[in-house]
């Protein structure tokens, strides 16, 4: 009776694990989208920060030429409301606007009240300031477009014979101990059934540790099952990639990650 009960429990655990892996595939794909969006967003933000820092330094040194062409000045329209809106959009005070345009604070204040109109040479400065503010706006739009496109665009179709990793998990997440083997399940998608040679892992800056793959499921979901042991206790990120055969050569896949806590 005890043996039968053990077999039933084992089968229940196996089937439950398979269902969990099946539901985790869409989640893994969403995480892949998110990582791609974050990566591109980080690049866009760094570019914007470099541009902003450079402009700020040049502005502080008085080197940034606040100029505009005569045609731009002629076509410009600066009502009191627009002057105030531009200043607030730039995040500067009336005193700062006065310094940048070469007038007194009183004159800048009267511009916004509609008592006086700026001369063409002062308009040229404000046109230049408006163009610089538009750089920030455009970069913001670029960032929004990057995030929205990465979040909604479908994954690039698989090439012939290609294999792509989607996600990684372990059923023993809360019971991992130093030097004790535990199972890792890697979900993937592939064109056909390419030969999978090795699964390689990094943890806590250590690796790669590569293991020959012998347990592969090409059904639904597609999974690679590997057992490994971590040699250091503590929390760390487990990174993995797979080496598979494509066009007669060994090719590495993309990398998937998973956070684990290893007990002493």
Secondary structure, DSSP 8 states (H G I E B T S, - for coil): -HHHHHHHHHHHHHHHHHHHHHHHHHHHHHHHHHHHHHHHHHHHHHHHHHHHHHHHHHHHTT-S-----HHHHHH----HHHHHHHHHHHT--HHHHHHHHTS-HHHHHHHHHTSS---HHHHHHHHHHHHHHHHHHHHHHHHHHHHHHHHHS------TT-EEEEEEE-TTGGG-BTT--EEEEEEEEESS---EEEEEEEETTEEEEEEE--EEE-SSS-EEEEEE--SS-EEEEEEEEEEEEETTEEEE---EEEEEEEB-
